[in-house]
Amino acid sequence: MDHPFKGPQVSRQDDLYADVVGAYGSALGRLARGYEVDGERRRDLLQDIHLALWQSLDRFDARCSLRTWTYRVAHNLAISKVIRRRTRMPTLVGVDDLELRAESGDREDQFDRARAAARLLTIIHELKPLDLQVMLPRRPGRTGDRRGDRPVGRQRRHQGA
């Protein structure tokens, strides 16, 4: 691969970045969507994530996997940007103080799924930074159990012979 800059470090950094984008590019987009509901801010965040990743790859020493490095850099940048922006917002609420109100004239059953999901994302993005970190990593239908993140509901039990 021809690079406009000379030196083995730049070439290695560019090659690692190409590997990251190829393997995790779409996942980084999903990560940005999880942190930013606004489309313009999401694009800015994704661009900042890519820049931070490229800059950090000159320090990558393979003590962890490239995947772990990628997600660590992306998460740290995203949460610091969100926290910085959120601390300036005076209307943040905690999970305990959150009231889910239907808009005037509308009932929850009248919302279609897409509108309800968009509204929920907006509510989540109004949370204080610590509450936001608690809400985002969880996946629907999961308990958050550290022993494998098992689905909620009926569970198979091992029956010995």
MOBELCOR-V105122 format. One record per residue. N is the residue number from 1. RES is the residue in one letter. BURIAL is 1 if it has 24 or more other C-alpha atoms within 12 Angstrom, else 0. D_CENTER is the distance of its C-alpha to the mean C-alpha in whole Angstrom. Layout:
# MOBELCOR-V105122
n->(N:N)
res->(RES:RES)
burial->(BURIAL:BURIAL)
d_center->(D_CENTER:D_CENTER)
This chain:
# MOBELCOR-V105122
n->(1:2:3:4:5:6:7:8:9:10:11:12:13:14:15:16:17:18:19:20:21:22:23:24:25:26:27:28:29:30:31:32:33:34:35:36:37:38:39:40:41:42:43:44:45:46:47:48:49:50:51:52:53:54:55:56:57:58:59:60:61:62:63:64:65:66:67:68:69:70:71:72:73:74:75:76:77:78:79:80:81:82:83:84:85:86:87:88:89:90:91:92:93:94:95:96:97:98:99:100:101:102:103:104:105:106:107:108:109:110:111:112:113:114:115:116:117:118:119:120:121:122:123:124:125:126:127:128:129:130:131:132:133:134:135:136:137:138:139:140:141:142:143:144:145:146:147:148:149:150:151:152:153:154:155:156:157:158:159:160:161)
res->(M:D:H:P:F:K:G:P:Q:V:S:R:Q:D:D:L:Y:A:D:V:V:G:A:Y:G:S:A:L:G:R:L:A:R:G:Y:E:V:D:G:E:R:R:R:D:L:L:Q:D:I:H:L:A:L:W:Q:S:L:D:R:F:D:A:R:C:S:L:R:T:W:T:Y:R:V:A:H:N:L:A:I:S:K:V:I:R:R:R:T:R:M:P:T:L:V:G:V:D:D:L:E:L:R:A:E:S:G:D:R:E:D:Q:F:D:R:A:R:A:A:A:R:L:L:T:I:I:H:E:L:K:P:L:D:L:Q:V:M:L:P:R:R:P:G:R:T:G:D:R:R:G:D:R:P:V:G:R:Q:R:R:H:Q:G:A)
burial->(0:0:0:0:0:0:0:0:0:0:0:1:1:1:0:1:1:0:0:1:1:0:0:1:1:0:0:1:1:0:1:1:1:1:1:1:1:0:0:0:0:1:0:0:1:1:0:1:1:1:0:1:1:1:0:1:1:0:0:1:0:0:0:0:0:1:1:0:1:1:1:0:1:1:1:1:1:1:1:0:1:1:1:0:0:1:0:0:0:0:0:1:0:0:0:0:0:0:0:0:0:0:0:0:0:0:0:0:0:0:0:0:0:0:0:0:0:0:0:1:0:0:1:1:1:1:1:1:1:0:1:1:1:0:1:1:0:0:0:0:0:0:0:0:0:0:0:0:0:0:0:0:0:0:0:0:0:0:0:0:0)
d_center->(32:33:32:33:33:35:34:32:29:28:29:27:24:24:25:22:19:21:20:16:16:18:17:13:13:12:9:8:9:7:3:5:7:4:5:8:11:14:14:16:13:11:13:14:11:10:14:14:11:14:16:15:15:18:20:19:20:24:23:22:24:23:23:20:19:17:14:14:15:12:9:11:11:8:6:10:10:7:8:12:12:11:13:16:16:16:19:21:20:23:22:19:20:20:19:23:24:22:24:23:26:27:28:32:34:31:30:27:29:29:26:25:22:20:21:20:16:16:18:16:13:15:16:13:12:15:15:16:13:14:14:11:9:12:11:7:8:11:12:15:18:17:19:16:19:19:22:20:18:21:21:22:26:29:29:31:33:35:39:41:44)
